[in-house]
Amino acid sequence: MAALFDRVERLLERVLEAPTRRLFRTRLQPVELARALGRSMEAGALVGPNGLVVPNHYTVTLHPTDYDAFASWRQSLERDLGRFVAQRARSRGWSCPSMPVVQIVSDPAVPLGRPVVRGQARDVEAGARDVEPLQAAAGLEQTAVLAVPGGPAEGRAASSGKPWLELADGRRVRLDAPTVRLGRAPDNDVVLDDPSVSRYHASIRIAGDRCTLVDLGSHNGTRVGTSVVTEHALLPNEVIYLGAVPVRFRRRG
């Protein structure tokens, strides 16, 4: 069933996204690079003794116009995409020879708005970390940008006495309803626009002082720290991963 959904997603991208971009001249988005990387991971996967092994080095080639749009923050984007690859491998139970590296380059032969991704398995240098499930998750948690500068939103969340969520994009969401639903669909209470997140991915149920995270049958799974969960009583400062997206659970002590 997962393979069927992946094929449908690729078909919709070819039929809808490219013509729409040409019609309205919209810029290539980072999420489209992530989708292209995901396809390259699957195309380059090999069957190893412990399951599928995916490449650890990816070259994303862009038309110069697309490249220029990312040039000012290319290195940060490369790091983010590398973390995406690691988390996608972890969530699907795949392994990788080392922490993934993503390199973005420019080539006028590549069509505008159509990234070309090449994945390779390269030798691991001495001391490099293998992406085993626990190590990959820990690395992502350590590097995920979850710190949020103080401001009005922080003040409201802290002073309310209610638990809240810190999102990677800087938003803070108070958990002041009996159930808060998270996912990619626009009618969720917390909308996470990322291809690794299911339309209705998970919910948090609040009863008194207890906040329970519940996976809603998501495609890429829900984790707390390094553990895949279907239902979990949240503790302060725990990091939830919805697919590849980190969310930190907060409660004022």
PyMOL commands that set and color helices and strands:
alter all, ss='L'
color gray80, all
select helices_A, chain A and resi 2-24+30-43+64-91+133-143+152-159
alter helices_A, ss='H'
color red, helices_A
select strands_A, chain A and resi 46-48+51-53+57-62+101-106+116-120+164-167+172-174+179-183+190-191+202-207+210-215+222-224+227-228+231-233+239-242+245-250
alter strands_A, ss='S'
color yellow, strands_A
deselect
rebuild
show_as cartoon
